[in-house]
Protein backbone atom coordinates (compact mmCIF):
# COMPACT_ATOMS: atom_id res chain seq x y z
CA UNK A 1 0.00 0.00 0.00
CA UNK A 2 1.24 3.54 -0.69
CA UNK A 3 2.41 5.60 2.27
CA UNK A 4 -0.32 7.81 3.73
CA UNK A 5 0.41 11.44 2.82
CA UNK A 6 1.35 13.40 5.92
CA UNK A 7 1.47 16.87 4.35
CA UNK A 8 0.26 18.67 1.24
CA UNK A 9 3.74 18.44 -0.27
CA UNK A 10 3.48 14.63 -0.21
CA UNK A 11 0.42 14.51 -2.47
CA UNK A 12 2.00 14.43 -5.96
CA UNK A 13 4.15 11.47 -4.92
CA UNK A 14 1.10 9.76 -3.43
CA UNK A 15 -0.84 10.00 -6.72
CA UNK A 16 2.16 8.62 -8.57
CA UNK A 17 2.36 5.70 -6.15
CA UNK A 18 -1.25 4.87 -7.08
CA UNK A 19 -0.34 5.15 -10.77
CA UNK A 20 -2.68 8.10 -11.18
CA UNK A 21 -2.01 11.32 -13.11
CA UNK A 22 -3.51 13.23 -10.17
CA UNK A 23 -6.77 13.62 -8.28
CA UNK A 24 -10.19 14.79 -9.45
CA UNK A 25 -11.82 16.77 -6.64
CA UNK A 26 -15.58 17.16 -7.06
CA UNK A 27 -16.09 19.40 -4.04
CA UNK A 28 -14.01 22.56 -4.44
CA UNK A 29 -15.53 26.00 -3.92
CA UNK A 30 -14.67 29.03 -6.02
CA UNK A 31 -16.86 32.10 -6.08
CA UNK A 32 -16.71 35.89 -6.37
CA UNK A 33 -14.66 37.53 -3.62
CA UNK A 34 -17.59 39.16 -1.77
CA UNK A 35 -19.49 35.91 -1.62
CA UNK A 36 -16.39 33.97 -0.53
CA UNK A 37 -15.70 36.46 2.24
CA UNK A 38 -19.31 36.13 3.43
CA UNK A 39 -18.92 32.34 3.60
CA UNK A 40 -15.72 32.69 5.60
CA UNK A 41 -17.38 35.20 7.94
CA UNK A 42 -20.13 32.67 8.62
CA UNK A 43 -17.63 30.02 9.68
CA UNK A 44 -15.64 32.54 11.71
CA UNK A 45 -18.79 33.36 13.70
CA UNK A 46 -20.41 29.95 13.84
CA UNK A 47 -18.41 28.37 16.66
CA UNK A 48 -21.38 28.26 19.09
CA UNK A 49 -23.73 27.11 16.33
CA UNK A 50 -21.40 24.34 15.19
CA UNK A 51 -20.33 23.45 18.71
CA UNK A 52 -16.66 24.23 18.07
CA UNK A 53 -14.46 26.74 16.22
CA UNK A 54 -13.98 26.19 12.48
CA UNK A 55 -10.71 27.89 11.47
CA UNK A 56 -10.44 28.39 7.71
CA UNK A 57 -7.20 26.72 6.61
CA UNK A 58 -6.78 28.18 3.12
CA UNK A 59 -7.83 31.81 3.56
CA UNK A 60 -6.00 33.32 0.60
CA UNK A 61 -6.84 34.98 -2.69
CA UNK A 62 -8.35 32.99 -5.53
CA UNK A 63 -5.21 32.93 -7.64
CA UNK A 64 -3.17 31.48 -4.78
CA UNK A 65 -5.88 28.95 -3.92
CA UNK A 66 -5.90 27.78 -7.53
CA UNK A 67 -2.11 27.54 -7.54
CA UNK A 68 -2.27 25.42 -4.39
CA UNK A 69 -4.84 23.07 -5.94
CA UNK A 70 -2.62 22.48 -8.94
CA UNK A 71 0.30 21.92 -6.58
CA UNK A 72 -1.70 19.27 -4.72
CA UNK A 73 -1.98 17.39 -8.01
CA UNK A 74 -5.62 18.26 -8.73
CA UNK A 75 -6.05 17.67 -12.47
CA UNK A 76 -9.78 18.30 -12.29
CA UNK A 77 -11.96 20.19 -9.83
CA UNK A 78 -15.31 21.93 -9.57
CA UNK A 79 -15.93 25.56 -8.67
CA UNK A 80 -19.00 25.05 -6.50
CA UNK A 81 -20.95 28.22 -5.77
CA UNK A 82 -24.53 28.83 -4.72
CA UNK A 83 -27.10 31.60 -4.24
CA UNK A 84 -28.77 32.28 -0.91
CA UNK A 85 -31.66 34.29 -2.37
CA UNK A 86 -33.56 34.68 -5.66
CA UNK A 87 -32.03 36.55 -8.57
CA UNK A 88 -28.40 35.56 -8.00
CA UNK A 89 -28.00 32.40 -10.08
CA UNK A 90 -27.55 33.91 -13.55
CA UNK A 91 -24.80 36.29 -12.39
CA UNK A 92 -23.00 33.53 -10.51
CA UNK A 93 -23.17 31.29 -13.57
CA UNK A 94 -21.57 34.00 -15.71
CA UNK A 95 -18.75 34.36 -13.18
CA UNK A 96 -18.23 30.59 -13.00
CA UNK A 97 -18.08 30.30 -16.80
CA UNK A 98 -15.36 32.94 -16.96
CA UNK A 99 -13.41 31.30 -14.15
CA UNK A 100 -13.54 27.87 -15.78
CA UNK A 101 -12.45 29.27 -19.15
CA UNK A 102 -9.38 30.83 -17.53
CA UNK A 103 -8.48 27.96 -15.18
CA UNK A 104 -6.91 24.69 -16.38
CA UNK A 105 -8.64 21.66 -14.88
CA UNK A 106 -11.74 23.50 -13.71
CA UNK A 107 -14.97 21.68 -14.54
CA UNK A 108 -17.40 24.36 -15.65
CA UNK A 109 -19.87 24.74 -12.80
CA UNK A 110 -23.29 26.39 -12.48
CA UNK A 111 -26.02 26.72 -9.89
CA UNK A 112 -29.70 27.61 -9.38
CA UNK A 113 -32.19 28.63 -6.69
CA UNK A 114 -35.81 27.73 -5.91
CA UNK A 115 -37.47 30.44 -7.99
CA UNK A 116 -39.65 30.50 -11.11
CA UNK A 117 -36.61 30.97 -13.38
CA UNK A 118 -34.80 27.87 -12.06
CA UNK A 119 -35.60 25.60 -15.00
CA UNK A 120 -34.61 28.27 -17.49
CA UNK A 121 -31.42 29.11 -15.55
CA UNK A 122 -30.39 25.45 -15.67
CA UNK A 123 -31.26 25.03 -19.34
CA UNK A 124 -29.29 28.12 -20.33
CA UNK A 125 -26.25 27.06 -18.32
CA UNK A 126 -26.28 23.56 -19.82
CA UNK A 127 -26.60 24.97 -23.33
CA UNK A 128 -23.67 27.30 -22.61
CA UNK A 129 -21.46 24.39 -21.53
CA UNK A 130 -21.93 23.78 -17.80
CA UNK A 131 -20.72 20.29 -16.85
CA UNK A 132 -21.73 20.18 -13.17
CA UNK A 133 -24.14 22.07 -10.91
CA UNK A 134 -24.31 22.86 -7.21
CA UNK A 135 -27.51 22.91 -5.14
CA UNK A 136 -27.22 23.91 -1.49
CA UNK A 137 -30.46 23.07 0.27
CA UNK A 138 -29.06 23.97 3.68
CA UNK A 139 -27.73 27.45 2.87
CA UNK A 140 -30.50 28.24 0.39
CA UNK A 141 -33.12 27.37 2.97
CA UNK A 142 -35.44 26.06 0.27
CA UNK A 143 -37.45 22.89 -0.14
CA UNK A 144 -35.86 20.78 -2.92
CA UNK A 145 -39.37 19.46 -3.64
CA UNK A 146 -40.54 22.99 -4.53
CA UNK A 147 -42.45 22.83 -7.82
CA UNK A 148 -40.31 25.72 -9.11
CA UNK A 149 -37.44 23.24 -9.11
CA UNK A 150 -39.13 20.44 -11.05
CA UNK A 151 -37.98 21.84 -14.39
CA UNK A 152 -34.44 22.33 -13.04
CA UNK A 153 -34.12 18.76 -11.77
CA UNK A 154 -35.78 17.50 -14.95
CA UNK A 155 -33.40 19.40 -17.24
CA UNK A 156 -30.42 18.05 -15.33
CA UNK A 157 -31.76 14.50 -15.54
CA UNK A 158 -32.48 14.77 -19.26
CA UNK A 159 -28.98 16.11 -19.98
CA UNK A 160 -27.33 13.67 -17.54
CA UNK A 161 -25.35 16.55 -16.02
CA UNK A 162 -24.31 15.84 -12.41
CA UNK A 163 -25.44 18.10 -9.58
CA UNK A 164 -23.62 18.15 -6.25
CA UNK A 165 -26.36 18.53 -3.64
CA UNK A 166 -25.87 19.47 -0.01
CA UNK A 167 -29.05 17.84 1.27
CA UNK A 168 -27.73 16.19 4.43
CA UNK A 169 -28.06 17.80 7.83
CA UNK A 170 -24.36 18.25 8.66
CA UNK A 171 -23.05 20.32 10.26
CA UNK A 172 -26.39 21.99 11.14
CA UNK A 173 -29.73 20.49 10.01
CA UNK A 174 -32.50 22.65 8.62
CA UNK A 175 -36.17 22.09 7.84
CA UNK A 176 -35.53 20.68 4.36
CA UNK A 177 -32.35 18.64 4.83
CA UNK A 178 -32.34 14.88 5.30
CA UNK A 179 -32.76 11.70 3.27
CA UNK A 180 -36.56 11.54 3.44
CA UNK A 181 -36.94 14.94 1.78
CA UNK A 182 -34.47 14.28 -1.02
CA UNK A 183 -35.91 10.80 -1.57
CA UNK A 184 -39.06 12.54 -2.81
CA UNK A 185 -36.98 14.49 -5.35
CA UNK A 186 -35.44 11.25 -6.61
CA UNK A 187 -38.84 9.57 -6.82
CA UNK A 188 -39.96 12.34 -9.18
CA UNK A 189 -36.66 12.38 -11.13
CA UNK A 190 -35.15 8.88 -10.90
CA UNK A 191 -32.60 9.54 -13.66
CA UNK A 192 -31.11 12.55 -11.85
CA UNK A 193 -27.30 12.36 -11.53
CA UNK A 194 -27.26 13.67 -7.97
CA UNK A 195 -23.98 13.61 -6.05
CA UNK A 196 -24.84 13.75 -2.34
CA UNK A 197 -22.28 15.98 -0.65
CA UNK A 198 -20.45 14.86 2.49
CA UNK A 199 -21.75 11.27 2.10
CA UNK A 200 -25.08 12.64 3.39
CA UNK A 201 -23.56 13.45 6.80
CA UNK A 202 -24.91 12.69 9.40
CA UNK A 203 -27.53 10.33 7.89
CA UNK A 204 -24.98 8.13 6.18
CA UNK A 205 -26.86 4.85 6.17
CA UNK A 206 -30.11 6.32 4.87
CA UNK A 207 -28.35 8.14 2.06
CA UNK A 208 -26.38 4.99 1.19
CA UNK A 209 -29.72 3.21 0.84
CA UNK A 210 -31.00 5.96 -1.44
CA UNK A 211 -27.90 5.86 -3.66
CA UNK A 212 -28.12 2.08 -3.91
CA UNK A 213 -31.69 2.46 -5.18
CA UNK A 214 -30.94 4.93 -8.01
CA UNK A 215 -28.15 3.96 -10.45
CA UNK A 216 -27.23 7.54 -11.38
CA UNK A 217 -26.82 8.73 -7.78
CA UNK A 218 -23.39 9.14 -6.19
CA UNK A 219 -21.79 10.51 -3.03
CA UNK A 220 -18.75 12.66 -2.31
CA UNK A 221 -16.41 12.33 0.66
CA UNK A 222 -15.97 16.00 1.57
CA UNK A 223 -15.53 16.81 5.28
CA UNK A 224 -15.74 13.16 6.32
CA UNK A 225 -12.95 10.93 7.77
CA UNK A 226 -10.68 13.81 8.84
CA UNK A 227 -9.44 13.97 12.43
CA UNK A 228 -11.30 17.27 12.90
CA UNK A 229 -14.63 15.83 11.81
CA UNK A 230 -14.21 12.46 13.47
CA UNK A 231 -13.67 14.16 16.85
CA UNK A 232 -17.17 15.67 16.81
CA UNK A 233 -19.14 13.79 14.15
CA UNK A 234 -17.59 10.33 13.73
CA UNK A 235 -18.44 8.14 10.77
CA UNK A 236 -20.20 5.00 12.10
CA UNK A 237 -17.92 1.98 11.93
CA UNK A 238 -20.82 -0.30 11.08
CA UNK A 239 -21.24 1.59 7.80
CA UNK A 240 -17.66 1.20 6.53
CA UNK A 241 -18.57 -1.88 4.49
CA UNK A 242 -21.10 0.22 2.57
CA UNK A 243 -18.24 2.32 1.24
CA UNK A 244 -16.78 -0.79 -0.35
CA UNK A 245 -20.16 -1.90 -1.67
CA UNK A 246 -20.74 1.49 -3.33
CA UNK A 247 -17.12 1.97 -4.37
CA UNK A 248 -17.98 2.77 -7.99
CA UNK A 249 -20.31 5.57 -6.85
CA UNK A 250 -18.09 7.41 -4.38
CA UNK A 251 -16.13 10.48 -5.48
CA UNK A 252 -13.37 12.31 -3.66
CA UNK A 253 -14.22 15.78 -2.39
CA UNK A 254 -12.17 18.03 -0.12
CA UNK A 255 -14.45 21.08 0.53
CA UNK A 256 -11.39 23.25 -0.19
CA UNK A 257 -10.74 26.05 0.75
CA UNK A 258 -13.11 26.53 3.73
CA UNK A 259 -11.76 23.59 5.67
CA UNK A 260 -10.25 23.44 9.16
CA UNK A 261 -7.72 20.76 8.17
CA UNK A 262 -4.97 20.32 5.60
CA UNK A 263 -5.92 19.08 2.14
CA UNK A 264 -3.64 16.10 2.72
CA UNK A 265 -5.72 15.17 5.77
CA UNK A 266 -8.81 14.82 3.57
CA UNK A 267 -6.83 12.33 1.50
CA UNK A 268 -5.24 10.57 4.47
CA UNK A 269 -8.59 9.96 6.14
CA UNK A 270 -9.70 7.96 3.12
CA UNK A 271 -6.44 6.02 2.97
CA UNK A 272 -6.83 5.10 6.64
CA UNK A 273 -10.05 3.25 5.81
CA UNK A 274 -7.79 0.46 4.58
CA UNK A 275 -9.34 -0.32 1.20
CA UNK A 276 -7.20 -1.63 -1.65
CA UNK A 277 -5.53 0.38 -4.39
CA UNK A 278 -8.24 -0.33 -6.96
CA UNK A 279 -10.86 1.17 -4.64
CA UNK A 280 -8.68 4.23 -4.00
CA UNK A 281 -7.96 4.75 -7.69
CA UNK A 282 -11.69 4.68 -8.36
CA UNK A 283 -12.54 7.16 -5.61
CA UNK A 284 -9.67 9.58 -6.19
CA UNK A 285 -9.84 9.56 -9.97
CA UNK A 286 -11.60 6.94 -12.08
CA UNK A 287 -15.21 7.41 -10.92
CA UNK A 288 -15.04 11.15 -11.64
CA UNK A 289 -13.17 10.63 -14.91
CA UNK A 290 -16.10 8.53 -16.10
CA UNK A 291 -18.39 11.53 -15.53
CA UNK A 292 -16.04 14.08 -17.10
CA UNK A 293 -13.90 12.22 -19.65
CA UNK A 294 -12.65 15.52 -21.06
CA UNK A 295 -10.35 15.77 -18.02
CA UNK A 296 -8.32 12.82 -19.28
CA UNK A 297 -8.52 13.54 -23.02
CA UNK A 298 -7.81 17.28 -23.27
N, C-alpha and C positions, 0 to 999 in steps of 0.2 A: 504494500500500500504506500502511496506517496506520503511524504512528511506533511503533517498539518501545518499550514502557514501560520506563523506567529506574528507577522507584521505585514503591513501593506506592501513593503518592498519584496516580500517573498512570493507574491502572487504570480508574476510572470513565470517563475520557475515551477510553481505548482501546476499551472495549466500545461506547461510543457511535459511535466511528469505524467499527466493524464493523457498525453498525446492529443491535446486540444490546441487550436489556434488562439484561444482566449475564451472569455466568458460572455454569454449573452444575458444581460440583466434586464428583466422585464418590469422592474419596479424602481425606476429612477425618476426623481422630480426635477423638472426645469420649468421655470415660469418667469414672467416679468418681475423686475426687481421689487416693485412695491408689493406685489402679491407674495413674493418669497419672504420679504421682511415681515409681513403680517403673519405668515405661517410661523416663522421663527419666534415672533413675539408671543404667539399663543403658547408655544411650548415653554418659553421662558417663564410665563406666568402660571402655567397649569400644574405646578407641583402639587398643591393641595387637591386639585381635581383628579390628577393621575395617581395620587398617593405617594409620589416621590419626585424629586427633581429629574428633569430630562435635558441634560446639557447637549447642545447641538455641536456635534463633533467637527463638521466640515462647513463652518460659517465663513465663507469666503466668496469672492465674486464669481460670476458664472464662468468666465473664461478660465479661472484657476480650477474650479470644480470640474470642468470638462477636461482640462489637462490631467487632473488627478485620475479621472475615470479611465482615460486612455493609458495612463501609467499603470493602473491596476490590471491592465490586459482586457478591458471591456471592448470587444469588437462590435458589439451591438447593445443598444440600450434605448429605453423609452424616454420621453420627456413629459411625464404625467403632470397634468395641471387640471384644475377644476374650478368652476364658478361656485359662489356661495349665495348667489341671488340671480333673478332673471336678467336677461339682457347682456350678459357677460360672454357667453360661449363663442359667438362669432368673432369677437375681438381676440379672445384667447387662441382660437384656432388659427387666425392669421399670424399671430406671434409664433405659435408652434411650428407653422409651416416654414416661416423664415428661419427659425432656429435649426430645424432639421436640414434645410437646404444648405446651411453654412457649416454643418457639424458632421464630420465623418462618423459613421456608425450609428447615428441617431435614427431610430425608427419614427417616421412621421406620425405624430400623436395628435389627437383631437379630443374634444369633450362636449358635453351638453348638460342641460339643466331641465328640470320638470317644468316646462312652460309650453305654450301652444306651438312655438316654433321648433321644438325639439326634433321632430322628425325631419323637417326641412334642414335644420342645422347639420344633422348627421348625414343626410343625403348629399348635401353640398360638400361636406368635408371628404366623404368617400370619393365623390367624383373628382375632387381636386387632388386626391392621392393619399389621404390618411390611411395608415396601415394598422393603427391600434387606437383605441379610445380609452378614456378614463371616466368612470362614474363614481362619485363619492357620496354615497347615501348618508353617511354619518355627518360630514361637514355640510353637505347641501341641505340636510334636514328635511328631505322630501321622501315621499312614499314611492318606491320603485314600481309599485303597481298602478300609479297614477295613469289615467287614460291618456294624458298628454304625452306619455312616454311610450305608448304602444307602437307608434310609428317608428320611433327611434330604435327600440329593441328589434322591431321587425326588419328595418332596413339593415341593421347590423347582421341579423341572422341570414337574410337573403344574400348579402355580400360576403358572408363568412369572414368578417373582419373582427378580430378579437377585441373584447372590452374588459379592461381590468376594473373590477368592481369591489370597492370597499363596502361590503354589506354585512360583515361580522361586527360584533359589539366591542371589540378591543380597540383602544384601551378603555373607552368609555361608551357604553351602550346608549342608544337613543331609541325613540319610539318605533322607528322603521328598520332597525338593524336586526339581524338574526336569520337563521336558516328557514324558518317557517314563512317569513315574508318573501324572501327571494325564491323560495320554492314555487310560489304562485306565479312569479315572473317566468320561471322556466316552464311551468305547465302551459302557459300561454305561448311561449316561444321556445319550443324544445330544441330547435336547431341553433340557438344562440351560443356563440363561442365566448362564454363568460369565463374569465380568469378570476377566481375568488382570491382577493388579496389577503395576505397574512395567514394563509391556510384556514381562513374563516375564524380565526382567533376571537373569542375563546371557545366557540362551539365546534371544535375540530371534528368530532365524530359525526355530528349531524351534517356538516358540510361535506365530509368524505362520502357519506351516504348519498347526498344529492349529486355529487360529481360522478359517482359510480353509476347513477341512474341515467345520466345524459352524456352521450359519447363525446360531444363537443366541449363539455365543461372541463376546466383545469383549475389548478391552484398555484399561487406563488408563495415562496417561503419567507417573504420580507418580515423582519422584526421577530422571527421565531428562532429558537435554538441558541440565541446569544446568551452569554452569562448575565447580561443586564436584564433581559426579559425573563430568563428562567428563574431569577431570584424572586420575582414578584408574580409572574404568570407562567408557571412551568407547563411545558407540553406533557400531556398525560402519557406515561410509559406504556399503558395498555393500548395506545393507538399507534405505536411505532411501526407495527407490522402493516398498518394501512398505508404507510408511506411506500413500503416496498410493493404492495399490491397495486398502488396507483402510480408506480414509478414513471410510466410513460405520459402522465398527465400533470406532473409537478415541474414547475419552472422556477429557476433561481431568481430571487428578488432581494435587493439590499435595503430599499427605502432611502438610499443616499439622496441628498446630503443631510437630512434632518434626523440623524441617528445619534444616539448617545454611546456608540461603540465604534471601534475601528471597522472599516470595510472588511479587513481580513478576518475579523471575528464573525461576521455574517457567513463567511465561507467556512471557517473552522468549525462552527457549530454544526454545520451539515456533515462535514467530514467525521466529526465525533459520533455521529449516529452509527457508523461502522458498516455501512453498505459497501458493496463491491465497486470496482472501478467502472463497470458498465453502467451501473445505476448513477454514479456521480457524473459520468460523461453525458448521460441523458439529461439530468437535471441542470447541470451547469451550461450545457450547450445544445445538445441534439434535439431536445423537445422543442426549444424555441426556434432552432434553425428550420424545423419542419413547418413552423408557422410563417416564418419570414425567410424564405430561401435566398432572397436577394442579399442577405448578409454574408452568405458564403460564396456567392457567384459574382458579386460586383468586383 
